[in-house]
Amino acid sequence: PVGRDRNRFDEIDLREGVRVLLHDLAPRSETPLTGEIGNLVVVDVATGERTTITDLPMKSYGTWSLFPSFTADGRSVLFRMPRGPSGEVNPVGWDLVPVPVTGGEPTVMRRDATLGASSPRDGSLVYVDPAPWTLFLADADGRNPRMLLEVGEEIGRPVWSPTGSEDAYADPGGVHIVDVATGEVSLVADGEPVDRSW
């Protein structure tokens, strides 16, 4: 089976067969920590083959997630990595980190960045700078950051449109769509969102 109680399903990739990205929340010690970090696992649905692609240090920050997603080319997984000592309710900061889908050493792509997503059009990134809650765009390698929109209040993970021309994001007032070429914002749903899928 692909999912078990200890796993949290994160994303499906349909480019090369069906692959599922899991955030493995299984405790890695006899005395698991609250909110313990889990490793990322890619599962080939056809064969059931599971590949653990990270070997992350065991830390605890209360409740949080790595928010992983496949990059547009399907070769890497982008996720947020916490900074700071274990045992705090919240980490000191977040870094945006890619890791090859076959596994390897994660490397910091953008410091002080979180909730990244790769555009289906050209692989460019959208991500959040949590202080002061601003959406940024950057090249596929994380270089050349440019501010897209300063929201000023907590926002959820941005999601690209299928064409890569717009991003959806959520804040306490609802779900918004921003045109990445013009920066024009439209409110498309009032209230606290549950899902921002296109």
C-alpha positions in Angstrom: 0.0 0.0 0.0 1.2 3.5 -0.8 -0.2 5.2 2.3 -0.3 4.1 5.9 -1.2 5.8 9.1 2.4 6.9 9.7 2.6 8.6 6.3 1.1 11.9 5.0 0.4 12.0 1.3 1.7 15.2 -0.3 1.7 15.1 -4.1 1.3 13.0 -7.3 3.6 13.4 -10.3 2.2 12.1 -13.6 5.2 12.9 -15.9 6.9 9.5 -15.9 4.4 7.0 -14.7 2.7 7.7 -11.5 4.8 8.7 -8.5 3.6 9.7 -5.1 5.5 11.9 -2.7 5.1 11.1 1.0 6.2 12.8 4.1 7.1 9.8 6.3 6.1 10.7 9.8 7.2 7.4 11.4 9.1 7.9 14.6 12.8 7.1 14.3 13.5 6.6 17.9 12.1 4.6 20.9 10.8 7.9 22.4 9.4 9.9 19.5 9.4 13.7 19.8 6.2 15.8 19.3 6.1 17.1 15.8 9.2 15.0 14.9 10.6 15.7 11.4 10.0 12.9 9.0 11.9 11.9 5.8 10.6 12.3 2.3 9.7 9.2 0.3 8.9 8.8 -3.4 6.7 5.8 -4.3 6.4 4.4 -7.8 2.7 3.4 -7.8 3.1 0.7 -10.6 5.9 -1.2 -8.8 5.3 -0.1 -5.2 9.0 0.7 -5.0 9.7 3.2 -2.2 12.8 5.5 -2.3 13.6 7.5 0.8 15.2 10.6 -0.6 16.3 12.4 2.5 18.2 11.6 5.7 17.2 14.6 7.8 18.3 15.2 11.4 15.7 14.4 14.0 14.3 17.6 15.4 11.0 18.7 16.9 9.2 22.0 16.4 5.7 21.3 17.6 3.4 20.9 14.6 4.7 21.8 11.1 5.4 20.3 7.7 8.1 20.2 5.1 5.5 21.1 2.4 7.4 19.1 -0.3 6.5 19.2 -4.0 8.0 17.9 -7.3 9.8 20.5 -9.4 8.4 21.1 -12.9 10.9 18.7 -14.6 10.1 16.0 -12.1 13.8 15.5 -11.3 13.8 17.1 -7.8 11.7 17.6 -4.8 11.5 21.1 -3.3 10.8 21.4 0.4 11.3 23.8 3.3 13.9 23.0 6.0 13.7 24.5 9.5 16.6 26.3 11.1 17.3 26.6 14.8 17.5 24.4 17.9 15.2 21.4 18.4 12.5 21.6 21.0 11.2 25.1 20.2 7.6 25.6 19.2 8.7 27.3 16.0 12.0 27.2 14.1 14.1 30.3 13.9 13.6 30.4 10.2 13.0 28.4 7.0 15.1 27.7 4.0 13.9 26.4 0.6 15.8 23.2 -0.3 15.8 20.9 -3.3 16.9 17.3 -3.3 17.1 14.9 -6.3 14.1 12.6 -6.6 16.6 9.7 -6.5 18.0 10.9 -3.2 21.0 12.9 -2.2 22.2 15.8 -0.1 19.8 18.6 0.2 21.3 22.1 -0.5 19.9 25.4 0.4 18.4 27.2 -2.7 16.9 30.2 -0.9 17.5 31.3 2.7 14.6 32.8 4.6 12.1 31.3 2.2 9.3 28.8 2.6 6.3 27.2 0.8 8.0 27.0 -2.6 6.5 25.7 -5.9 7.9 25.2 -9.3 6.1 26.6 -12.4 4.8 24.1 -14.9 5.7 26.5 -17.7 9.4 27.2 -17.2 10.3 25.8 -13.7 10.5 29.3 -12.2 9.8 29.4 -8.5 7.2 31.2 -6.4 7.9 31.2 -2.7 7.0 33.0 0.5 9.2 35.2 2.7 7.4 35.0 6.0 8.7 38.3 7.3 6.7 40.3 6.2 4.6 37.7 4.3 5.6 38.5 0.8 5.4 36.4 -2.4 8.5 36.2 -4.5 9.4 34.9 -7.9 12.8 33.5 -8.8 14.6 31.6 -11.5 14.3 27.8 -11.4 17.7 27.6 -9.6 16.5 30.1 -7.0 18.5 33.1 -8.4 17.3 36.5 -9.3 14.5 36.9 -6.7 11.9 39.6 -7.4 9.0 40.6 -5.2 5.6 39.7 -6.7 3.3 40.9 -4.0 3.6 42.0 -0.3 0.5 40.6 1.4 1.4 41.7 5.0 -0.5 38.9 6.8 0.0 35.2 7.0 -0.5 33.4 3.7 -0.7 29.8 2.7 1.3 27.8 0.2 1.1 29.4 -3.3 -0.1 27.1 -6.1 0.7 27.6 -9.8 -2.0 27.6 -12.5 -1.6 24.9 -15.1 -0.4 27.5 -17.6 2.2 29.0 -15.2 0.8 32.5 -15.7 -1.0 32.9 -12.3 -0.5 31.9 -8.7 -3.2 31.2 -6.2 -2.6 31.9 -2.5 -4.7 32.1 0.6 -4.8 34.5 3.5 -7.3 34.9 6.3 -9.7 36.8 3.9 -9.9 34.1 1.3 -8.3 32.8 -1.8 -6.6 35.1 -4.3 -5.2 34.8 -7.8 -2.2 37.0 -8.8 -1.1 37.4 -12.4 2.6 36.9 -12.4 3.2 39.3 -15.4 1.2 42.2 -14.0 0.9 41.6 -10.3 -2.8 42.2 -10.5 -4.7 40.4 -7.7 -8.3 39.0 -7.7 -10.2 37.7 -4.8 -11.9 34.4 -6.0 -13.3 33.0 -2.7 -14.1 34.6 0.6 -13.3 33.0 4.0 -10.7 30.5 5.2 -9.8 28.0 2.5 -9.5 24.3 2.8 -7.8 23.5 -0.6 -6.3 25.7 -3.4 -6.1 23.1 -6.1 -6.7 24.3 -9.7 
